[in-house]
Amino acid sequence: MKGLTRNGQARTLWFDVPADEQSGTFTLVLPGVVMFGKDSAEPVMIPVPEKEEADISETVELDGCTLKLTHVRKMPEPMKTGMVVETRSGEEGMDTEVKKPALYLTASLESKDPEEEAVTVAGHREDPEAAPYERSFLQNDSDGGAPEPYGRLKGFYLFYDEGESQIPVRFAYPLYYWHKDLEIEIPVAD
């Protein structure tokens, strides 16, 4: 594919076209397009509730969508954040599951363009001293059973340490679904 940046994604598609129809042009019709935004919002501070849960009112503006965070709830048990490989001198590494206390952030996402649907957005902890698995992108909770290619964002799980009262989080890289047919004329080379 031409016109893509070095880090752009491309896919080669092969079609089995009967020999007597291999001239002229074809029209490839895609029923929708998934688009990723490159924008990033300023960090927001997410409170760790003193009790089990609390209503919050955080609005995060990105170029093409608005993220609203409306509720924060402590999870009843620590959750798995990832795996760490521990090595000892002369021994093979052992996978160790890492669990931490977690919050659940109730979220909604709204597109600013009526022809696009904002589907999800990534978030990560703004903490340069945290281990990589602690800083990594928040785990999205989405409606994965939807007939569309991607589930719709419902909220996030955010990990924290006991004693923290608030957590800095940056939201970025929204994903949009454009609900329009994309028609591409494909000339057949002779």
LINSUL-V848430 format. One line per field, one symbol per residue. ss: DSSP state (A for helix, B for strand, O for the rest). Layout:
ss->???
This chain:
ss->OOOOOOOOOOOOOOOOOOAAAOOOBBBBBBOOBBBBOOOBOOOBBBBOOOOOBBBBBBBBBOOOBBBBBBBBBBOOOOBBBBBBBBOOOOOOOBBBBBBBBBBBBBBBBBBOOOOBBBBBBBBBBOOOOOOAAAAOBOBBBBOOOOOOOOOOBBBBBBBBOOOOOBBBBBBBBBBBBBOOOBBBBBBOOO
